Amino acid sequence: MRRRLPPSIYKAVSGSNEFMSLVQWLYIIDKPLDEALRKDMCLFALCNFTALKTQPTFEAFDCVANILNLVALSIAERPDLLHYFRVLQSAALAMEDIRKRSEQLGRVEMRMLEAQSIVNAIIRFDEILPCITYRTLKLSLRTLES
């Protein structure tokens, strides 16, 4: 089963689309993510969080959890981004609390403090995503899918 993430992520890290040769892929693999992909990831996270807050579903919950996990895995090994990793960890703990409560209730329920933690992490995407390369994104995606 494929994780719920924006299709642009899969396309960007595949390196096998018709517009990009292997040489071009090897050239950009260590470059930071381009602005279009960063905007797409931010928009995906924000839209799914809004859906989770206004009409809570397990699908929206999974989407938010997956994008937070992907970004956290991408910066986990970077000591210079430790502060951002801790912000993402805080959001992950909030997501874990929501998941446990939702399993007991049979529906997704989010409290205000948990929502604030998740929003804080999503807001930081603008600062975090320019530090991620295509290589780290691809490795993180592979880890998430295994």
N, C-alpha and C positions, 0 to 999 in steps of 0.2 A: 504494500500500500504506500502510495506516495504521500509525503507530508503536505499539509496545506500551506503553501507559500506562493508568492507572486510568480507567475510564469517567467517573468523577465529575469529572475534569479537563475532559474534552470538554464535559460537561453544564454545568459552572460557567462556562466561557468562551464558550459559544455564545450565551447571552442570549436563546435562543429556545424555552425550554421552556414548558410550559403554565402554570407557576406564576409566571412573571416577564414582566411587560410591558416594552416598550422603555423606558418612563420609569423603571421600577425598575432596569433594567440600567444606564441612564445614571447613576443615583444611586449604584450600588455599584461602578462600574468603577474608580474611583480609591481605593477602600477596600482595606485589607489583606485577605488571604484569610481566610475564616472558619475557626473551629476545626475543624469537621467535615472540611473539605477538607484542612486541614493534617494532621490525624490520618490521613486516608486516604492521603495522599502518603507520610507517614512509614511507615505500615504496609506499603504497597506496596513501598517500597524495602527495608525490613527483611525482609519475607517472601521477596522475590526474591533478596536477598543470602544468606539462609539456605538457600534452594534451590540457589543457585550453589555454596555451600560444601559442602553435604551430598551433593547429587546434581547435579554440574555438567552443565548443558546450554547449548546456544547460545541457547535461548529465554530462560532465566533471565539469561544474560549480557546479552542485548539489552535486557531490561527494566531491569536495574540501570544499564546505560549510558545508556539514554534518560532515566530520571528524574534521574540526575546531570547530564546535559547540559541538561535543561530548567531545573533549578534554577540551574545555572551561567550559562546565558544570561539568566535573569531578573535576576541581580544583577551582570552583567558591567559595566554602566555606572555602578555606584554606588561612588564612592570610599570612602564610609564603611563599605562591606562588603568591602573589598579583602582583608582577612585571610581571610574566609570563602571568597572567590573562589579564593584560593591553595590553601586546603584542598581545594576541589572540583577544582582543576587537578591537584593531586597525585593524587587518586583517578582522574582521567581519564588521567593518564600510566600509572598502574598498570593501568587497564583496557586501554590500548593495548598494554602489554607482554603482558598475558594474551591479547589477541586475536592478536598476532603468533605467540606460542608455540602457541596453539590451532590456528592455521591450519597450522603445520608438523606438529603431532602428530595432527591430525584429531579431537581431543577437547579439551574445556576443562580446563585445569589452572591452579590458582591457588596461588601461594606464600604463606607466612605474612605476609611483609612487605607484599605487595600487598593481602592481606585486611585488614590493619591500617589501611592508607591509606583503603580504601573504607569501613570501619566508622567511622573518624574523620569522614569526610565525612557519612555518614548520621546519626551522632550530632548533628552540628551543624544538622541540619534544624530541630530545635526552636527554634534561635536565628535561623535564616535565614528560614524561611517566613513569620513574622509581618511581615517587612519587604517582602514581595512583594505587589503589588497585582494585581487581576484584569486590568488593562490590560497590565502587563508579562508576566504569565503567558500571556495570549492572544498577544502579539507573539512571545514565545519559542516558543510552540507552533507558530505559523505559520512561523517560521524553521526549526524542526526538521523540519516536514513538507515543506518545499520542497526 
